[in-house]
Amino acid sequence: MNSTAIEILLVEDDPDDIELTQKALVSGNVINNLHIVRDGQEALDFLYRKGDYEDEKTSPRPGLILLDIKLPKVDGTEVLKQIKSDPDLLRIPVVMLTTSKREEDIFKSYSNHANSYIEKPVAFEDFISTIKGIGLYWLITNTMPTRNDG
């Protein structure tokens, strides 16, 4: 099991979902650093260290991305495409975390190499449980490569 803090990038425009995700990760006792961006363009700026995110100390490379599909400016599917087409970013696990149950969104996500697709539960307790599960699996159970050179 991993015990090192992992940087998480949460790409979410809904303030309630941001708050619930933060609470769930804390209550799951997952050791991590959560960075929050509220639209697809901001996510790309964070990942490519542009604009407000130029400093790698405050905008470190995430070890996990939780990505909503329905986002302002650049939608989550386009963000996913850019991440998975970039050799420097493609190994970062991307979990699509969305309210969409549309088969088209699920298909597009996996076609663009999403690592997982999870529908946000509506019920508070179910949402908390889902986020805890994501954190436990991707941040503790799963083993990621430590090298980025192929």
C-alpha positions in Angstrom: 0.0 0.0 0.0 1.1 3.5 -0.8 1.5 6.0 2.1 2.9 8.9 0.2 0.8 12.0 -0.3 -0.5 12.1 -3.8 -1.6 15.3 -5.6 -5.2 15.1 -6.7 -6.7 17.5 -9.3 -10.4 17.9 -9.0 -12.0 19.5 -12.1 -15.5 20.4 -10.9 -17.7 23.5 -11.4 -20.4 22.6 -8.8 -19.5 24.1 -5.4 -21.7 21.4 -3.6 -19.9 18.6 -5.3 -16.5 20.2 -4.5 -17.4 20.4 -0.8 -18.7 16.8 -0.7 -15.6 15.5 -2.4 -13.4 17.3 0.1 -15.3 15.9 3.0 -15.3 12.4 1.6 -11.6 12.4 1.1 -11.0 13.7 4.6 -13.4 11.2 6.2 -11.7 8.4 4.2 -8.4 9.3 5.9 -6.7 9.4 2.5 -3.4 11.2 2.6 -3.4 13.6 -0.3 -3.2 17.2 -1.5 -6.3 18.4 -3.3 -6.2 21.1 -6.0 -9.4 22.4 -7.3 -10.1 24.0 -10.7 -13.6 25.0 -11.9 -13.6 24.7 -15.6 -11.8 22.8 -18.4 -9.6 25.7 -19.5 -8.4 26.1 -15.9 -7.6 22.4 -15.8 -5.5 22.6 -18.9 -3.7 25.7 -17.5 -3.0 23.8 -14.3 -1.6 20.8 -16.1 0.5 22.9 -18.6 1.5 25.4 -15.9 0.1 28.5 -17.6 -1.3 31.7 -16.3 -2.1 31.5 -12.6 -0.6 28.0 -12.4 3.0 28.7 -13.6 4.6 27.8 -10.3 5.1 24.1 -10.0 5.2 24.3 -6.2 1.6 25.5 -6.2 0.6 23.6 -9.3 2.3 20.2 -9.0 1.8 17.3 -11.4 -1.2 15.4 -10.1 -1.2 11.7 -9.5 -4.9 11.5 -10.0 -7.5 13.6 -11.9 -11.2 13.6 -11.0 -12.8 15.1 -14.1 -16.4 16.2 -14.6 -17.7 16.0 -18.1 -20.1 19.0 -18.2 -17.7 22.0 -17.6 -17.6 25.6 -18.7 -15.2 26.8 -21.3 -13.7 23.4 -22.3 -15.8 20.3 -21.6 -14.3 17.3 -19.8 -14.2 15.1 -22.8 -11.9 17.6 -24.6 -9.7 17.9 -21.5 -9.5 14.1 -21.4 -8.5 13.9 -25.0 -5.7 16.5 -24.5 -4.4 14.7 -21.4 -4.3 11.3 -23.0 -2.7 12.5 -26.2 0.2 14.2 -24.3 3.1 11.8 -23.6 3.9 13.8 -20.4 0.4 13.5 -19.0 -1.1 10.3 -20.4 -0.1 8.0 -17.5 -2.0 10.1 -15.0 -5.1 8.2 -14.1 -8.3 10.1 -15.0 -11.5 9.2 -13.4 -14.6 10.7 -15.1 -16.8 11.7 -12.2 -20.1 12.9 -13.6 -23.9 12.9 -13.3 -24.2 11.9 -16.9 -25.6 8.4 -17.5 -25.6 8.9 -21.3 -24.1 5.9 -23.1 -22.5 8.3 -25.6 -20.6 10.0 -22.7 -19.5 6.7 -21.3 -18.3 5.5 -24.7 -16.5 8.7 -25.5 -14.8 8.7 -22.2 -13.4 5.1 -22.6 -12.6 5.8 -26.3 -10.4 8.6 -25.1 -8.7 6.4 -22.5 -10.4 7.4 -19.3 -9.2 5.1 -16.5 -12.7 4.9 -15.0 -16.2 6.3 -15.4 -18.2 6.9 -12.3 -21.7 8.3 -12.0 -22.1 10.7 -9.1 -24.7 9.3 -6.8 -27.5 11.7 -5.9 -27.9 10.6 -2.2 -25.4 12.3 0.1 -24.2 9.1 1.9 -23.8 7.3 -1.5 -21.7 10.2 -2.8 -19.5 10.1 0.2 -19.0 6.3 -0.1 -18.2 6.6 -3.8 -15.5 9.3 -3.3 -14.0 7.3 -0.4 -13.9 4.2 -2.7 -12.2 6.2 -5.4 -9.6 7.6 -3.0 -8.9 4.2 -1.4 -8.4 2.5 -4.7 -6.5 5.0 -6.8 -4.5 6.5 -3.9 -3.8 3.5 -1.7 -4.4 0.2 -3.4 -3.3 0.9 -6.9 0.4 1.0 -7.8 1.5 3.6 -10.3 4.9 3.8 -12.1 7.5 6.1 -10.5 9.2 6.7 -13.8 7.8 8.7 -16.7 10.2 7.6 -19.4 8.2 4.6 -20.8 
